[in-house]
Amino acid sequence: MNKARASLEHLYRVFTAPEGSDSKLAQIEQHLSVNLADFLSRHVVARATSLEQIEQDFNDFRVPEDPEFVSDHAEKLLNKLVANSVNTYSPQFIGHMTSALPYFHMPLAKLLVGLNQNLVKIETSKAFTPLERQVLGMMHQLVYQGDEAFYSTYLHSANHSLGAFCSGGTIANISALWVARNQLFKARGRFRGIAKSGLQGAMQEYGYNRLVVITSQRGHYSLRKAADLLGIGRDNLIALDCPGQTLDPARALEMGQQIQAEGGKVLALVGIAGTTETGHIDPLTELAAVANQLECHFHVDAAWGGATLFSNQYRGLLACIELADSVTLDAHKQMYVPMGAGMVLFKDPDASNAVRHHANYILREGSKDLGATTLEGSRNGMAMMLYAAMHIFGRQGYQLLIDISIEKARHFANLINHHEDFELTTEPTLCLMTYRCVPSFVKQALLEAPHLQPALNSKLDELTVWIQKSQREAGKSFVSRTRLTIEKYPDQPISVFRTVLANPLTNSQHLQEILREQTEIARRSPLWNELQAMCLQEA
Ligand SMILES: *Cc1c(COP(=O)(O)O)cnc(C)c1O
């Protein structure tokens, strides 16, 4: 076999010359562009390979000494990596928040990589900076509905920003709480502000003995990371329980008042507009009032649910989101943009000045460099993908996508409600919901013998885990699972399947097929008989 050799000539070729049109890489490119779904269904093979087996392919810890031809390497990637990856495009994979993408992102991704702009500063991004500001403005308008005069003042203002584009909801949540923290502990008198003097000085100056953030148990774990990073501490992220899946405003108020009466301070109240696990939306109007009473920052984590604002039919579900001081959105979820597209938006265009940073060689004062108020440094031009998607779909296109997802979830809920061996555990608000397999004879026992509930529920937990794992390993379809407390069983968290019906290619047949596969797995499992024995014993 022809072998590549390290030489300037080889390097030069790698940087410049595309391989021949019949090369392996060219074939891959062609196939990807023409029919992505077909490419994935051929190359991502659904075989039961254990992670341990796959690890064998990734065991070499030495940097390879010799170069390889690009095409040879591409072949290896196909066999080792692509073959054993996850087919997120599959309409029967309904457990992920990131699913199929519209095809135009493929060539656009190539353009993005080719241009390799860096949004940290104008010098390395030029037109990408105003584009990103415009995208932030569009999202800001979607949430806050400002008027013409507002956006003409602030959209491109060097001294303001309507938000920050970032890699995802995690960074967005961290950024929101970072701004809230720095706004709370601003400079006064001889105190130079928390950004310069640190948390200890701030707590002393302001005389608080504790700083907390309040949310519900459905709050995303990124809030815990934020509390950790910002010096608040994970234990001070207070996650109130929520058997009804939404944060109870009265309880949030009571908790906040208690902490403040004891000398602490609530930094922020976080409402969730579309919880990651069940898709529920917190009562934003009431929570805004609570934040007002507690005189704290009100953040809404709409990473998942924010795109619902595109739908005239369903945007009312997020009513009063405009009362939030900051909002997190993820374009790589229900806006069908490739991963790496999150945003935080601020109601007040001045807010992000609380974290503004200047440096000499970059981010000079008065410059429009976006990096001055973002947590991340070098960043790619991902905003272009959202810009393109918003133009190619239009609000009406996004509305259709949102509407069909929600309607599909209601349809699936209906299928489950009418199936003798399943139980819907949380109703869909958005296109997310949870359910579990409860054989009909167990349903009856749960009703007739309440004292058996704890034991039956534990056994059902085992069944849920068993089914979910077996289904995942078989590789034809995928639902995820989580553990929740629901109103029906307030004293015992239960394991449930979690489904996300965001893939527009998923249809009713796929959903029925998933339920059929799940009942089949359940009936074959030893747990089915064990449940039967438990119920019989009682009868
Ligand atoms: C997905 C999600 C996040 C985190 O977003 P990443 O993009 O994964 O960092 C935060 N909050 C909610 C509600 C989410 O659904």
The ligand as an SDF file (V2000), in Angstrom:
LIG
                    3D

 15 15  0  0  0  0  0  0  0  0999 V2000
  -30.5890   21.6430   27.6540 C   0  0  0  0  0  0  0  0  0  0  0  0
  -30.8860   22.5460   28.7680 C   0  0  0  0  0  0  0  0  0  0  0  0
  -29.8860   23.2920   29.4020 C   0  0  0  0  0  0  0  0  0  0  0  0
  -28.4300   23.1290   29.0710 C   0  0  0  0  0  0  0  0  0  0  0  0
  -28.1440   23.4430   27.7860 O   0  0  0  0  0  0  0  0  0  0  0  0
  -26.8230   22.8890   27.0370 P   0  0  0  0  0  0  0  0  0  0  0  0
  -27.0140   23.4590   25.6970 O   0  0  0  0  0  0  0  0  0  0  0  0
  -26.8930   21.4060   27.1110 O   0  0  0  0  0  0  0  0  0  0  0  0
  -25.6550   23.4400   27.7590 O   0  0  0  0  0  0  0  0  0  0  0  0
  -30.2610   24.1530   30.3980 C   0  0  0  0  0  0  0  0  0  0  0  0
  -31.5450   24.2710   30.7660 N   0  0  0  0  0  0  0  0  0  0  0  0
  -32.5400   23.5770   30.1930 C   0  0  0  0  0  0  0  0  0  0  0  0
  -33.9480   23.7600   30.6550 C   0  0  0  0  0  0  0  0  0  0  0  0
  -32.2330   22.6780   29.1710 C   0  0  0  0  0  0  0  0  0  0  0  0
  -33.2160   21.9500   28.6100 O   0  0  0  0  0  0  0  0  0  0  0  0
  1  2  1  0
  2  3  1  0
  2 14  2  0
  3  4  1  0
  3 10  2  0
  4  5  1  0
  5  6  1  0
  6  7  2  0
  6  8  1  0
  6  9  1  0
 10 11  1  0
 11 12  2  0
 12 13  1  0
 12 14  1  0
 14 15  1  0
M  END
$$$$
